[in-house]
Amino acid sequence: MDKEFIVNSDGLHQAVDLMGRDFSNTEGLALPIQLPHVGMGSSAALNSLAPSILGGAARLGEATSFAHMDPPTPWITWAMTLWNASLNQNLLHPATAPVARQIEQRVVAWLAPFFGMNGGHMTPGSTVANLTALWSARECAGITEVIASGGAHLSIAKAAHILGLKYLSVPVDANGSMDATQLPTDLSKSALVLTAGATSTGAIDPFDLAGRAAWTHVDAAWAGPLRLSQYAHLLDGIELADSVAVSAHKWLFQPKESALVLFKDTEKAHAAVSFGGAYLATPNVGLLGSHGATATALLATLLAWGREGVAQRIEHCMDLARRLRDFVAADERLALYAEPQTGIVVWRPQDENLFDQVLQQLPVGSTSTTSMAGVKWFRNVAANPNADIDMLIATIQKVLPERA
Ligand SMILES: *Cc1c(COP(=O)(O)O)cnc(C)c1O
């Protein structure tokens, strides 16, 4: 028997022990230039890779981490990822994923109603979810054009390109939301994409536009999970959409690649994007061929935390963002881009000459940058419940020049 294919408790414990070690002084990736002829063995490989992989990684759960939409992940998802890797189910076939397929269906059934949708499936990200939704829109509603705001994610233009659809970008207002006055009047051949949580600014497009076009798709990759929280009302109107995309690997704290595409009429939407090869017992729905049991980690998290546990963490993140917003708004040396809507704070020094100097002195991983209408801004994203906002505020205060 080849022991590499059975549970090795010592080896797996070694991997977990290494996760607790401090490799922060490691530099670069020390690897053989060429494929080794003779292997070093799994235990040696773990020891050899730990300094680079663990030491060299961006630490998304660190107190300073407040820059991007990538959250830290709870340990239960690490356990599920381990089980997934060992079981290697393929959701393409009921025969190779009897339980895993049901788990995905259950997770989708739990979450879809929060968005007024009746089903859907998991995808490796909202890039694929957006493409799948617009593909369904083309098939089900005969749309020839995709309309989105200037703040929409690049995956929308990418989807239009792949699908051979025209793409119209509508200007945004001063808050970064779609300026509804700039929309064409005839939307009878259009898929209207409303963004819930624009990537740069966190802005929400006006949801009273939902249902006005031949197909309405909501890209809620970032802000979708607010539906499970006390901030659910911010996305009221989402239930009028025909499809919704949500990335679970953003504000649902899941390991990549985990997202959902949800539909109002799932039977019809799925039928439009299904293909059945002769060797498949059930039709293949959507873009993916072989794919793994991503839903198990999401299901385990939802089971462990409940809706309440998810809501608490998102609401805590919203508090962190509000505290940064309050600080920026109260300091005359700083400017706020707009009122933060979904946990993303966009700001800058009033004196734009200070931009680079301030950025250099902020902790690595604490702040990202974006640019709007030729102006550079700092951007903080509240994806990390363990972020230390007092420390970030204290650091900003320290690096700003004395008040005049
Ligand atoms: C992140 C993001 C996407 C893309 O999602 P992935 O999960 O990274 O593929 C799409 N739209 C918005 C608004 C996003 O923030």
The ligand as a Tripos MOL2 file, in Angstrom:
@<TRIPOS>MOLECULE
LIG
   15    15     1     0     0
SMALL
NO_CHARGES

@<TRIPOS>ATOM
      1 C1        -14.3790   41.5870   -5.9260 C.3       1 LIG1
      2 C2        -15.4390   42.0560   -6.8170 C.ar      1 LIG1
      3 C3        -15.7920   41.3380   -7.9700 C.ar      1 LIG1
      4 C4        -15.0160   40.1600   -8.4440 C.3       1 LIG1
      5 O1        -15.1820   39.1110   -7.5500 O.3       1 LIG1
      6 P1        -14.1050   37.9510   -7.4230 P.3       1 LIG1
      7 O2        -14.6960   37.1370   -6.3360 O.co2     1 LIG1
      8 O3        -12.8070   38.6250   -7.0690 O.co2     1 LIG1
      9 O4        -14.0360   37.2360   -8.7310 O.co2     1 LIG1
     10 C5        -16.8690   41.7620   -8.7100 C.ar      1 LIG1
     11 N1        -17.5610   42.8490   -8.3420 N.ar      1 LIG1
     12 C6        -17.2600   43.5670   -7.2460 C.ar      1 LIG1
     13 C7        -18.1010   44.7630   -6.8920 C.3       1 LIG1
     14 C8        -16.1800   43.2010   -6.4480 C.ar      1 LIG1
     15 O5        -15.8720   43.9290   -5.3800 O.3       1 LIG1
@<TRIPOS>BOND
     1     1     2 1
     2     2     3 ar
     3     2    14 ar
     4     3     4 1
     5     3    10 ar
     6     4     5 1
     7     5     6 1
     8     6     7 2
     9     6     8 1
    10     6     9 1
    11    10    11 ar
    12    11    12 ar
    13    12    13 1
    14    12    14 ar
    15    14    15 1
@<TRIPOS>SUBSTRUCTURE
     1 LIG1         1 GROUP 0 **** ****
